[in-house]
């Protein structure tokens, strides 16, 4: 199943929010956990381990303290389907300038290998990130394909794709920040834990959302 969560923009209580999203999404995957940050337009960082998300959450404050002004944070809890549970197969994955996470199952694994002319990955999700990096889209992939990713050197803070699995978002801090999770109840609970008031919206099916910061410092959206 796997769990997605994260935020972008000016979000209050960042470390506690990241821990809350990680712990709540632990129910969606216990084989590994990971986090990636878009530090600025040209730099990013990944930290991941083959361990319980609950244990991993305790390591987040130290990691995040090293990048306190990160533009975007994406989190993942993994339930292994393709590829054994280890650090290498944990999300997020970085391929070229794209760093991303995926929950669900790609139904046409072999077809994607042929489409990309590449068959070296163990995890189906890596082919999705590869396609985004090389083609700019998910190519011929189909199945349960919720993806959260960011790209170095582009004008967006965060990209979200929803195909078939649930995905929810909330604008916070007077629309200056955005928080997301693959489970709307988890998102609501995480915001409550961190004393953040926000309305929660379910992303519509078969939708791609691209978030940026406008001239007023608010989160803008391109669909």
N, C-alpha and C positions, 0 to 999 in steps of 0.2 A: 504493500500500500504506500508507504513512505509519507513523510510530512514535510510541507513547505511552510516557511514563515520568514518574516523580515520586515524591513522598513526603509524609507528613504526620506530625505529632506530634514527639516528641523523637527525632530521628535523628542519629547521630554522623557526623562528617566530611561535612557537608552540601554544601559547595562541590565537593569532589572527587567526591562521589556524583552530583551534578547533571551535572558534566562527563562522568563515565563513562557515565551513561545517555544523554546527548546524543550522545556519540561512537559508542557501540555501536549506537544506533538510527539512525545516519546511513545504514546500509545499507538502511533501509526508506524513505528519502526524502531527496533531496539538493537539492530546489528551494528550500526555505526552512526556517527554524528559529525556535522561539519558546519563551518561558517566561512563566508568570504566577504570582504569589504572592498568597495570601490573607494579608494583613499582620495583620489582626485581624478581629473580627466585622463591622466597618463599612468597611474599606478593602482595596483590592486594587491590583495593579500588573501591567502587561503590557509586555514587551519582545520584539520580533520583527523579523526581517530576512529578505529574499530573498537568502540566502547559504548556503553549505555549512554543515551542522551542525558540522563539524570546526572551521571558522573561528569560528563562532558560540560554540562552547564556550569559546574563549579570552576572550570578553567576559563570561562568566558571573560570575567572581569580583568584578568591579567592580559589576555589577548587584546581586548578592546581598549584597555588603557594605553596601549602602544599607538592606537590610531583614534584618538578621541573625536576628531573632526571628520570622520569618514562620511562620504556623501551617501552611501548605500550599504546596507547589510542584508545578506541573504543567508538563510539557515536551512538545514536539512536533517531529517532523521530517516535512516534507511532501513527498510525491510528488504533483504536481499532476495531477488528473483533471478536475474542473470548476473553471474559472477559471484565468487565466494566473498564472504565478509572479511575484508581487510582494509588497511589504510588506503591502498592504491584505488580500490573500487568504491571508496566512500565519496559522496558528493561534498562540496561542489567540485566540478571539473572545469579546468581552464584549457581551452584549445585556441591557439592564436590569441586574439584580443577579446575573446568571449569567455566569460565565466558564468556557469549556470548550474541549476538544479532541476530535477524532474521527479514528479511522482506519477505512478501509474505503470502501465506496461505497453510497450510498443508491440503491435501485433505482427508487423512484417519485418522482423529482424534481418532475415536474409536478403530481402528486397532492398533494404537500406544499404547493406554492405555492397550490393551490386551497383546501386545508384551512386554511391560515393567512391566506388572502386577501392574499397579499404575494408579489411576484415580482421584487424588486430586487436580490437577492443573486446573486453570481457563483458562489459555492462552495456545494455541497450541504450541507456541514457547518453552515453558518450557519443553515439552516432547522431543523436539529436543536436548536441552541442557542436559537433563537427560540422553538421549541415548548416547550422546558424552561422558558424565562422566562415565557412567556405562559400555557401550559397546565399546567405542572408535570410533563409527561411527553413522550415522543417522538411522541405523536399517532398518525398513520396510517403513519409511516415504517416501511419494512422494507428489508432488505439486510444489508450488513456494517456493523454499527452499534456498534462499541466506542466509548464516550464516557467521558472523565474530566472532571469539572467540580466547581466549588465555587460557593456562593451566599453573597453578603453578607447579613447579618442572619438567617441560619438557625442552627440549633444543631449543625450537622454540620461536620466538618473537610473532608470529601472525599466525593464520590459517584462510583462506578464502575458502568458498564453494559456487559455483555458480550452481544452478539448476533452469533454466527457466527465472529468472529475470535478468535485466541488472546489471553489476558490472564492474567498471573500476579502474585501478591502475596507478600510476605514480611513477617512481624512481626519487629521488631528491638528492641534495647535493652530486653529484658525486657518485651516487648509494649507499650512506651511509644511506639513509632513504627511506621510502616508504609511500605513501599516497593513500587512496582508498575512493571510494564513490559509492553508488548504482546508481548514475546518472553522466554520463560522462561530461555533460555540467556543472553540479554543481561543479565537481572536477576541471574542467578548470577554472571556475570563481573564485573558492576559491584560487587557486594557483595564479591567476592574482592579486587578492586583496592583497595577501601577498607577491607579487613581487618575486615569485618562478618560475624559468624556468624549464620546464620538458615536456617530451613527455608523452602522455596519451595512455594507451592501454586498450582495452576492453578484459576482461577475457573471454576465450572461454567457450561455454556451457558444462555442465556436467563435471565440473573440480573442483579439490581440490588443493589449493596452501598452502604450508607451508614455512614460511619465517624464516630465522635465520641470525645471524651476523657471517661472516667468519673471518678468521685470519687477514685479511686486513681491517676489520671494515666495509666491504661492505655487503649489503643485499644479502644473498643467497636464492635460491628457490629449493624446492623439490615438484614435482607434483605427 
